[in-house]
Amino acid sequence: MMGLTWRCSTCWAEVPGDGDCCPHCGARSLTSSEAPYTEKLIAALRHPVPETRALAAIVLGHRHELLALPALAACLREEADMGVLAAVVETLGRLEDCRAVAPLAERLARPVALAVALAIVRALADLAHLGCAAARDVLASPPPHLPERAAREIRQALAGL
């Protein structure tokens, strides 16, 4: 019979269930009631299971958690899972904060899957509609490697501004 796998809520490393602190990162063990919910969601962006990371991003967006913006930006830079990327991009757009433009533009500049590129274009267009000049600037001079479908979305977004 297999025992439970315990994970540190800070670094998500496997840890023994009987310790007071994580042997990997030194974080003090927190019971579920000790850490604020927003901090738990932000920590879950580093969870080893992609669906958990995606769900954490979605919930952060629905809660409009601006404190999560730096962690979401880091996730956007480092994430490889397309489902998680799409959730993070949607959340960055949902936060309605112009500080999201730079990480979105950075990710768009790297080759990405079409679905992710389209989600980034939609998020940038939403931010541009809210008055983020930087989002409009990114849309006005997109990276040259974008698929034609994403370039068409950009043209449509610019026409609507």
LUMTORPA-46712 format. One record per atom (N, C-alpha, C): residue number from 1; chain; x, z, y. Coordinates in steps of 0.001 Angstrom, whole numbers, plus 500000, padded with zeros to 6 digits. Layout:
N
NUM,A,X,Z,Y
...
END
This chain:
161
1,A,500845,500000,498817
1,A,500000,500000,500000
1,A,500888,500000,501244
2,A,500615,499094,502164
2,A,501417,498989,503379
2,A,500929,499984,504416
3,A,501874,500558,505148
3,A,501530,501466,506227
3,A,501245,500693,507508
4,A,500820,501410,508499
4,A,500553,500798,509791
4,A,501855,500405,510463
5,A,501806,499333,511219
5,A,502942,498929,512031
5,A,502686,499433,513438
6,A,503589,500233,513946
6,A,503478,500756,515298
6,A,504350,499908,516208
7,A,503905,499691,517430
7,A,504682,498929,518399
7,A,504764,499708,519697
8,A,505929,499592,520328
8,A,506129,500203,521641
8,A,505243,499470,522639
9,A,504550,500194,523486
9,A,503665,499558,524462
9,A,504431,499001,525661
10,A,505742,499217,525699
10,A,506557,498666,526774
10,A,507278,497399,526341
11,A,508000,497467,525205
11,A,508787,496308,524760
11,A,508198,495625,523531
12,A,507179,496177,522920
12,A,506466,495660,521756
12,A,507324,495591,520502
13,A,508465,496278,520489
13,A,509285,496345,519281
13,A,508589,497237,518253
14,A,508839,496952,516962
14,A,508302,497823,515921
14,A,509030,499159,515996
15,A,508265,500235,515945
15,A,508835,501576,516049
15,A,508218,502479,514988
16,A,508931,503543,514610
16,A,508319,504495,513684
16,A,507152,505194,514375
17,A,506126,505512,513626
17,A,504932,506118,514201
17,A,505088,507572,514565
18,A,506222,508181,514225
18,A,506364,509620,514452
18,A,507305,509962,515604
19,A,507818,508993,516331
19,A,508776,509270,517391
19,A,508124,509566,518725
20,A,508897,510220,519604
20,A,508410,510513,520947
20,A,508770,509412,521940
21,A,509794,508619,521594
21,A,510174,507538,522491
21,A,510642,506343,521667
22,A,510651,505195,522305
22,A,511030,503959,521635
22,A,512542,503935,521437
23,A,513027,503707,520201
23,A,514459,503640,519970
23,A,515096,502365,520530
24,A,514273,501386,520914
24,A,514796,500118,521425
24,A,514948,500122,522943
25,A,513910,500566,523648
25,A,513959,500522,525117
25,A,513957,501907,525760
26,A,513708,502942,524970
26,A,513716,504300,525500
26,A,512425,504740,526163
27,A,511423,503878,526169
27,A,510152,504247,526802
27,A,509528,505425,526082
28,A,508966,506319,526868
28,A,508270,507461,526313
28,A,506974,506980,525698
29,A,506635,507501,524532
29,A,505385,507119,523871
29,A,504218,507538,524742
30,A,503300,506632,524924
30,A,502109,506932,525705
30,A,500894,506827,524809
31,A,500049,507817,524884
31,A,498783,507688,524182
31,A,497927,506724,524986
32,A,496919,506175,524371
32,A,496129,505150,525040
32,A,495467,505650,526316
33,A,495287,506935,526476
33,A,494617,507429,527672
33,A,495586,507693,528826
34,A,496896,507656,528577
34,A,497845,508014,529627
34,A,498156,506878,530591
35,A,498264,505674,530122
35,A,498624,504550,530982
35,A,497367,503944,531604
36,A,497429,503574,532893
36,A,496277,502897,533503
36,A,495987,501572,532788
37,A,494728,501198,532770
37,A,494296,500006,532043
37,A,495034,498753,532531
38,A,495206,498617,533835
38,A,495900,497441,534369
38,A,497316,497365,533829
39,A,498005,498491,533752
39,A,499368,498496,533212
39,A,499377,498090,531744
40,A,498380,498518,531004
40,A,498286,498124,529592
40,A,498084,496620,529469
41,A,497234,496062,530326
41,A,497004,494622,530290
41,A,498273,493855,530645
42,A,498981,494317,531660
42,A,500228,493657,532062
42,A,501249,493741,530923
43,A,501347,494890,530289
43,A,502260,495035,529151
43,A,501860,494110,528007
44,A,500567,493895,527827
44,A,500088,493040,526737
44,A,500466,491576,526934
45,A,500896,491191,528136
45,A,501384,489825,528356
45,A,502670,489567,527573
46,A,503313,490634,527082
46,A,504534,490501,526278
46,A,504265,490785,524792
47,A,503017,490899,524424
47,A,502657,491199,523036
47,A,503110,490064,522118
48,A,503522,490370,520878
48,A,503980,489299,519980
48,A,502884,488346,519501
49,A,501629,488721,519604
49,A,500532,487861,519133
49,A,500015,487037,520328
50,A,500095,485701,520248
50,A,499682,484860,521383
50,A,498252,485105,521852
51,A,497331,485313,520926
51,A,495938,485540,521322
51,A,495792,486804,522169
52,A,496605,487805,521886
52,A,496566,489036,522685
52,A,497091,488762,524084
53,A,498163,487978,524177
53,A,498709,487622,525494
53,A,497673,486840,526306
54,A,497026,485878,525659
54,A,496027,485060,526353
54,A,494853,485915,526816
55,A,494370,486785,525957
55,A,493242,487642,526317
55,A,493607,488576,527469
56,A,494823,489114,527437
56,A,495264,489977,528539
56,A,495257,489205,529855
57,A,495741,487964,529841
57,A,495751,487148,531059
57,A,494331,486896,531551
58,A,493435,486577,530638
58,A,492046,486299,531013
58,A,491401,487533,531644
59,A,491597,488681,531030
59,A,490993,489912,531556
59,A,491584,490254,532920
60,A,492887,490078,533078
60,A,493510,490332,534389
60,A,492894,489440,535464
61,A,492600,488192,535110
61,A,491968,487290,536072
61,A,490557,487702,536411
62,A,489785,488088,535400
62,A,488403,488515,535653
62,A,488356,489798,536476
63,A,489367,490636,536323
63,A,489439,491883,537102
63,A,490083,491644,538467
64,A,490557,490430,538720
64,A,491214,490055,539970
64,A,492375,491004,540286
65,A,493228,491217,539294
65,A,494344,492162,539397
65,A,495563,491517,540056
66,A,495654,491633,541368
66,A,496771,491043,542096
66,A,498111,491681,541724
67,A,498078,492933,541261
67,A,499320,493588,540835
67,A,499963,492866,539657
68,A,499189,492076,538944
68,A,499700,491363,537777
68,A,500391,490059,538133
69,A,500340,489640,539380
69,A,500872,488336,539749
69,A,502343,488157,539359
70,A,503246,489106,539610
70,A,504640,488904,539183
70,A,504789,488767,537663
71,A,504047,489548,536908
71,A,504129,489465,535447
71,A,503543,488148,534947
72,A,502473,487684,535571
72,A,501883,486399,535194
72,A,502838,485254,535523
73,A,503510,485356,536671
73,A,504486,484327,537045
73,A,505635,484294,536039
74,A,506099,485462,535605
74,A,507167,485520,534599
74,A,506683,484922,533285
75,A,505466,485225,532914
75,A,504882,484680,531683
75,A,504818,483157,531774
76,A,504449,482645,532924
76,A,504357,481199,533108
76,A,505722,480531,532937
77,A,506776,481208,533377
77,A,508137,480665,533231
77,A,508614,480686,531791
78,A,508232,481718,531035
78,A,508835,481959,529721
78,A,507962,481561,528536
79,A,506673,481426,528738
79,A,505739,481219,527627
79,A,505854,479822,527027
80,A,505725,479744,525700
80,A,505756,478462,524999
80,A,504394,478100,524409
81,A,503533,479075,524168
81,A,502239,478825,523543
81,A,501281,478184,524565
82,A,500722,477027,524203
82,A,499857,476289,525125
82,A,498579,477054,525477
83,A,498016,477775,524520
83,A,496815,478558,524808
83,A,497086,479669,525802
84,A,498209,480327,525641
84,A,498584,481390,526578
84,A,498864,480787,527951
85,A,499589,479672,527979
85,A,499878,479013,529261
85,A,498591,478656,529995
86,A,497643,478090,529280
86,A,496377,477716,529916
86,A,495665,478943,530488
87,A,495668,480052,529757
87,A,495026,481279,530236
87,A,495750,481825,531469
88,A,497073,481793,531454
88,A,497852,482299,532589
88,A,497612,481426,533824
89,A,497614,480108,533633
89,A,497375,479195,534758
89,A,495989,479432,535355
90,A,494975,479534,534500
90,A,493621,479782,534993
90,A,493561,481093,535781
91,A,494232,482112,535262
91,A,494228,483406,535940
91,A,494932,483326,537284
92,A,496065,482633,537350
92,A,496762,482502,538630
92,A,495881,481808,539658
93,A,495121,480823,539240
93,A,494183,480188,540163
93,A,493049,481111,540548
94,A,492568,481887,539593
94,A,491450,482804,539829
94,A,491819,483929,540801
95,A,493108,484286,540848
95,A,493526,485380,541727
95,A,493421,485008,543206
96,A,493342,483706,543496
96,A,493156,483233,544875
96,A,494222,483769,545813
97,A,495466,483725,545372
97,A,496586,484238,546153
97,A,497641,483145,546263
98,A,498037,482820,547476
98,A,499001,481743,547700
98,A,500357,482016,547055
99,A,500641,483257,546701
99,A,501907,483549,546024
99,A,501954,482921,544632
100,A,500827,482484,544120
100,A,500792,481833,542805
100,A,501283,480388,542867
101,A,501355,479808,544047
101,A,501722,478397,544172
101,A,503125,478136,543635
102,A,504093,478952,544015
102,A,505489,478705,543610
102,A,505650,478676,542083
103,A,505151,479680,541340
103,A,505311,479589,539886
103,A,504523,478433,539267
104,A,503369,478107,539831
104,A,502606,476974,539319
104,A,503373,475672,539546
105,A,503931,475516,540734
105,A,504705,474310,541048
105,A,505950,474216,540172
106,A,506592,475356,539949
106,A,507784,475383,539096
106,A,507448,474920,537685
107,A,506335,475393,537155
107,A,505950,475004,535793
107,A,505531,473531,535750
108,A,504845,473061,536779
108,A,504428,471670,536820
108,A,505633,470734,536871
109,A,506709,471195,537492
109,A,507926,470385,537618
109,A,508634,470205,536276
110,A,508364,471090,535325
110,A,508915,470953,533973
110,A,507919,470181,533131
111,A,508384,469377,532216
111,A,507422,468668,531354
111,A,506534,469663,530607
112,A,505237,469444,530716
112,A,504264,470315,530056
112,A,503232,469454,529347
113,A,502497,470061,528449
113,A,501403,469362,527776
113,A,500361,468947,528810
114,A,499663,467870,528528
114,A,498666,467352,529453
114,A,497635,468416,529818
115,A,497146,469170,528845
115,A,496126,470190,529129
115,A,496648,471228,530119
116,A,497903,471610,529972
116,A,498486,472594,530884
116,A,498687,471969,532263
117,A,499166,470724,532305
117,A,499352,470043,533590
117,A,498022,469937,534337
118,A,496961,469589,533624
118,A,495642,469491,534260
118,A,495166,470844,534767
119,A,495405,471897,534000
119,A,495009,473243,534435
119,A,495784,473644,535693
120,A,497071,473294,535740
120,A,497876,473602,536930
120,A,497344,472834,538130
121,A,497041,471569,537945
121,A,496496,470759,539053
121,A,495200,471375,539561
122,A,494316,471789,538650
122,A,493046,472416,539066
122,A,493299,473717,539839
123,A,494237,474530,539350
123,A,494537,475788,540035
123,A,495109,475518,541422
124,A,496018,474556,541516
124,A,496591,474212,542825
124,A,495524,473653,543758
125,A,494622,472831,543232
125,A,493543,472290,544066
125,A,492638,473407,544572
126,A,492313,474353,543706
126,A,491489,475495,544130
126,A,492190,476282,545229
127,A,493483,476512,545060
127,A,494237,477244,546081
127,A,494307,476446,547383
128,A,494465,475131,547285
128,A,494490,474291,548485
128,A,493151,474360,549213
129,A,492043,474364,548447
129,A,490711,474483,549060
129,A,490544,475809,549791
130,A,491261,476822,549333
130,A,491192,478135,549991
130,A,492086,478208,551221
131,A,492852,477160,551465
131,A,493696,477118,552653
131,A,495174,477319,552406
132,A,495616,477315,551166
132,A,497044,477456,550867
132,A,497735,476123,551150
133,A,498440,476066,552264
133,A,499139,474834,552631
133,A,500193,474475,551592
134,A,500830,475472,551011
134,A,501864,475213,550009
134,A,501275,474498,548791
135,A,500053,474849,548403
135,A,499404,474180,547267
135,A,499130,472727,547607
136,A,498670,472485,548810
136,A,498427,471100,549249
136,A,499738,470311,549253
137,A,500815,470933,549697
137,A,502122,470262,549723
137,A,502579,469875,548318
138,A,502372,470770,547348
138,A,502757,470470,545953
138,A,501946,469293,545436
139,A,500655,469306,545728
139,A,499809,468203,545273
139,A,500178,466886,545961
140,A,500607,466970,547209
140,A,500955,465761,547959
140,A,502250,465117,547466
141,A,503118,465906,546845
141,A,504373,465331,546323
141,A,504615,465858,544909
142,A,503825,465377,543952
142,A,503935,465870,542576
142,A,505210,465374,541903
143,A,505629,466040,540844
143,A,506802,465569,540103
143,A,506535,464179,539503
144,A,507573,463359,539419
144,A,507372,461978,538961
144,A,507033,461834,537475
145,A,507319,462827,536671
145,A,507116,462713,535224
145,A,505680,462998,534766
146,A,504780,463319,535676
146,A,503419,463693,535271
146,A,502704,462543,534567
147,A,501920,462882,533551
147,A,501104,461848,532909
147,A,500117,461258,533917
148,A,499723,460031,533695
148,A,498814,459334,534610
148,A,497515,460107,534814
149,A,496998,460730,533768
149,A,495747,461507,533880
149,A,495907,462642,534888
150,A,497042,463329,534870
150,A,497289,464417,535823
150,A,497472,463860,537228
151,A,498167,462730,537345
151,A,498342,462109,538664
151,A,496996,461699,539247
152,A,496098,461189,538399
152,A,494756,460817,538853
152,A,493995,462050,539345
153,A,494103,463162,538616
153,A,493456,464421,539046
153,A,493986,464860,540403
154,A,495287,464691,540601
154,A,495885,465067,541888
154,A,495313,464202,543009
155,A,495225,462898,542775
155,A,494661,462006,543792
155,A,493224,462406,544130
156,A,492434,462733,543116
156,A,491054,463154,543343
156,A,491007,464476,544109
157,A,491895,465391,543761
157,A,491925,466681,544456
157,A,492284,466497,545919
158,A,493268,465642,546191
158,A,493687,465399,547574
158,A,492578,464725,548367
159,A,491826,463833,547739
159,A,490736,463172,548414
159,A,489634,464159,548809
160,A,489507,465222,548028
160,A,488477,466222,548307
160,A,488890,467297,549295
161,A,490135,467264,549746
161,A,490598,468290,550693
161,A,490283,467909,552127
END
